[in-house]
Amino acid sequence: MSFNLFAAEEEALAKARALEKRLEALAPQCLSEYRELVAAFELSTREQQRLVRVSDRLQAQLSDANHELERRRSEAEAALESLREAQEAMVQSEKLASLGALVAGVAHEINTPVGIAVSCASHLADATQALRHRAEEGELGKAEFARYLTTAIDTTDLILGNCERASQLIAGFKQVAVDRASAERRGVNLAAYIQDTLVSLQPKLRPSGHAVAVNCPGDLELDSYPGVLSQILSNLVMNALTHAFADGRPGDMAIAVDLPTPDTVRLRFTDNGRGMSEEHRARVFEPFFTTRRGRGRGGSGLGLHIVHNLVVGVLKGSITVDSMPDQGTSFTLLFPRRTPGQD
């Protein structure tokens, strides 16, 4: 047995039409005004029925939005799980140990858009429920419905926008994680990939208050190993945080990319930190060399050694370093835009 929300109104209209026939015989002079009243009541009933149908349609759209939000959340949780599994599988390798930062990066960065989307969906659900109640009570007016439509449109835009932002972050993190794990060669937009890598490092950068400025052509496409590039940039950033800005020293970093020739990429990573002596500069790429050993927060001494091996061995390029005490440090990488094939 189906429920008819407007059964009473339809019954009243049926009685009114029956009364109209009697009124036509008994008081024809009142018939015109009576018909106008009945027509107005019938129009009001139809308008309420239309508003309820619109409310039902919006409720269905809200349900679809909630399902989409749940799907995106599931993707995020699956991505987090995948990254944790990758971290556990590669924790034995110093070269890939920084993959753990990706897990923290995902959890931190997607929290904001997902949280906003959930709050908006909850607000829209409450507004829709209130609208339905007003409609069922026959108290819903056009002005109130117009305000609801404005709220629904704005809230839906926020939900979709934040879901799309979360989806983009998840896709970027998943790609960086896969690249780190597989060292697969593929085409990559260097500017976008630098940003993806820096986002994954935000849990390390944000608490320290240091920023990384990026100047890279937006249309620079490489045929290379993006996972290796990500590892190189991560090691350079972490090396600067550990050594150039040790003990809370303020300062910033910068990444500048240009093409000295059409087929050669030059990437400069600079910081305005404490710099290093000539003795330390000459040994900076040696394995296990570190100036922080025994100070409680020192590195393994393998970070820059790995960077050198990746630039020279995988990217078929070169890396140099310039530095002076209290004048910062600059690493310059030169490598082919299209990495030569391995022999």
Order of alpha helices (4+ residues) and beta strands (2+ residues): alpha-alpha-alpha-alpha-beta-alpha-alpha-beta-beta-alpha-beta-beta-alpha-alpha-beta-beta
